[in-house]
């Protein structure tokens, strides 16, 4: 059963609450701390992107096309559509001999409002490359191109690229592929449902792939290290200006990836931990306070990092006059498991 993780306060009063679950595991899959239901079965959404990106490295596409860590990072990201993101995704397509026309991720305005406003100012419409998932799709196209698979249906659930991503996730998360729910994500590609505990396990193993408990063969350990290193070296490619993933990887030693409907996963390389969060009602405003409280309770927030990330830990609510009317505050307390 989920529990109340966040309260939305207006003045002295609690106006709304957000329920959810949190789980922290090690590379063996042992649940160390939790809140709510660590076995909650839900979609991983874009938090799966770092695991999906393993296919780019493991098939040899990364090396064959001369891709860079910056390009790999945007494949793991849900970017904001800023000029640097657009340029990087277009660079991937150029290296693979493809064009923006091959992207089947759909189109939306850039998440980064100044970039969206600039398109309007220039009288331009957003295109597929502005989609927050265009990096992931460019990576999937690179795999299909390298493997000689069809390009015009790479995003469909039964395509070899999507089946490969499912198999990789099952192995990394320690959960049978037959038990993973598959549906279409917002970008059309396959999205996967599995227990929250196994999402956390996937991130723990990715964070410390050389750990014997991770059970990775040398090739996978190398690929996972490259994926995580790329994200940590280029956090701006994983999200963008003013966003949680970018800020966390700039100011702390974690690697992190959020997903739609308020799911969030992170790994802690120095301690071999994985964390998964799900806010039951899907409201993303509750994610930052919960994630920051988890890091605080795990002793992973320095005073400097806490100050830098304060706006995510306790977002303020303001009225139309700019006056502070309340705040979004977490009431999370992690439960230490007896096995910890």
C-alpha positions, -999 to 999 in steps of 0.1 A, spaced: 0 0 0 13 34 -9 17 61 18 16 99 19 49 112 8 42 148 1 20 175 15 10 207 -4 6 234 21 -13 267 17 -5 290 46 -7 268 77 -30 243 61 -25 210 42 -45 215 9 -34 184 -10 -14 153 -5 5 130 -29 9 93 -21 36 70 -35 63 44 -29 101 45 -26 126 17 -25 163 15 -21 182 -17 -29 218 -29 -33 233 -47 -63 221 -80 -49 185 -68 -49 182 -66 -12 157 -40 -1 175 -18 24 150 10 29 115 16 16 83 36 20 49 24 7 50 -6 -15 84 -16 -29 67 -43 -51 44 -17 -68 41 -27 -105 42 3 -128 57 16 -160 93 27 -159 87 52 -187 117 73 -196 137 61 -166 144 30 -188 164 51 -213 198 44 -198 191 6 -201 177 10 -235 209 28 -245 229 -3 -237 219 -17 -271 238 12 -289 270 2 -272 266 -36 -271 257 -41 -307 288 -21 -318 268 8 -332 285 33 -308 320 24 -321 310 18 -357 295 53 -362 321 71 -341 296 83 -316 306 104 -286 298 103 -249 278 135 -253 257 119 -280 252 88 -259 240 110 -230 213 126 -252 202 91 -262 196 84 -224 179 117 -219 145 134 -221 159 166 -234 144 201 -233 147 209 -270 173 235 -265 196 244 -294 224 222 -281 201 192 -278 188 197 -314 223 200 -327 235 169 -309 206 147 -321 210 159 -357 247 150 -354 238 115 -345 216 112 -375 242 126 -398 268 101 -385 245 72 -392 236 84 -427 200 92 -417 179 124 -415 153 138 -392 126 123 -415 135 89 -401 125 99 -366 91 85 -356 89 100 -321 63 126 -329 65 163 -324 59 188 -295 71 222 -285 105 224 -268 102 219 -230 126 248 -226 103 278 -229 129 303 -243 137 278 -270 100 273 -278 95 311 -278 124 315 -302 108 291 -327 77 313 -326 97 345 -330 113 330 -361 79 318 -375 90 281 -373 71 251 -361 87 224 -339 98 193 -357 106 157 -346 141 166 -334 125 189 -307 107 160 -292 122 151 -258 127 115 -269 144 123 -302 178 113 -287 165 78 -277 150 74 -312 182 84 -329 200 58 -308 174 31 -318 178 41 -354 216 37 -351 212 2 -338 188 -7 -366 211 8 -392 242 -10 -378 224 -44 -375 208 -42 -410 172 -41 -395 143 -22 -411 143 15 -404 107 25 -411 92 5 -382 120 5 -356 97 19 -330 71 -8 -331 69 -33 -302 77 -63 -324 108 -48 -341 141 -64 -332 153 -31 -316 124 -31 -292 127 -68 -284 164 -63 -277 157 -34 -253 131 -56 -235 156 -85 -231 183 -61 -219 160 -46 -193 149 -80 -181 185 -91 -176 196 -59 -159 166 -56 -137 166 -93 -127 130 -98 -138 117 -122 -164 108 -106 -198 76 -126 -199 64 -108 -167 72 -73 -180 42 -53 -193 47 -37 -226 28 -7 -240 34 24 -262 52 53 -246 44 89 -254 69 88 -282 54 56 -296 83 33 -287 79 4 -262 76 12 -225 79 -14 -198 61 -21 -166 78 -40 -137 81 -39 -99 96 -7 -84 122 -29 -66 135 -42 -99 137 -7 -114 159 2 -84 179 -30 -89 186 -21 -125 200 13 -114 221 -2 -86 237 -26 -111 242 1 -137 258 23 -110 283 -4 -100 285 -28 -129 318 -43 -119 303 -56 -86 301 -94 -86 265 -92 -73 255 -73 -105 263 -105 -124 273 -86 -155 297 -102 -180 327 -79 -189 311 -66 -221 280 -55 -203 299 -40 -174 320 -20 -199 288 -8 -217 270 2 -185 301 21 -173 302 40 -205 265 49 -203 267 61 -167 299 80 -174 284 97 -204 253 108 -184 275 121 -155 299 139 -178 270 156 -198 241 161 -175 229 190 -196 221 164 -224 200 142 -201 175 169 -193 183 206 -196 183 240 -180 166 242 -147 156 205 -146 160 179 -118 182 153 -136 207 178 -148 208 196 -114 213 163 -95 241 151 -116 258 185 -115 257 188 -77 258 152 -64 276 119 -72 245 100 -85 232 92 -120 195 98 -124 167 96 -149 131 105 -145 100 95 -164 65 106 -171 37 100 -146 61 108 -118 85 79 -118 121 85 -109 152 63 -106 188 70 -96 219 50 -89 247 57 -64 280 45 -79 301 50 -47 277 28 -27 262 5 -52 227 16 -44 196 20 -66 166 41 -58 131 40 -75 103 64 -67 67 65 -80 41 91 -71 8 74 -73 -12 102 -89 15 109 -115 20 145 -104 56 154 -110 56 183 -86 60 158 -58 91 141 -72 118 167 -64 110 169 -26 109 131 -23 141 125 -42 160 151 -22 147 137 10 159 102 0 194 116 -7 194 135 26 184 104 46 211 83 28 237 109 36 244 118 0 237 156 2 266 179 11 256 213 26 267 229 -7 245 205 -27 216 210 -4 217 247 -9 221 244 -47 191 220 -49 169 237 -23 144 248 -50 137 212 -59 135 201 -23 108 225 -12 92 243 -42 73 274 -33 39 283 -45 32 318 -55 0 337 -65 -4 360 -95 11 389 -75 43 369 -70 36 364 -33 45 331 -16 13 313 -6 26 280 4 51 252 -4 53 216 -15 70 196 13 78 160 17 68 141 49 87 109 38 105 88 63 123 58 49 117 25 67 149 5 73 143 -31 65 153 -58 90 177 -73 64 195 -40 59 
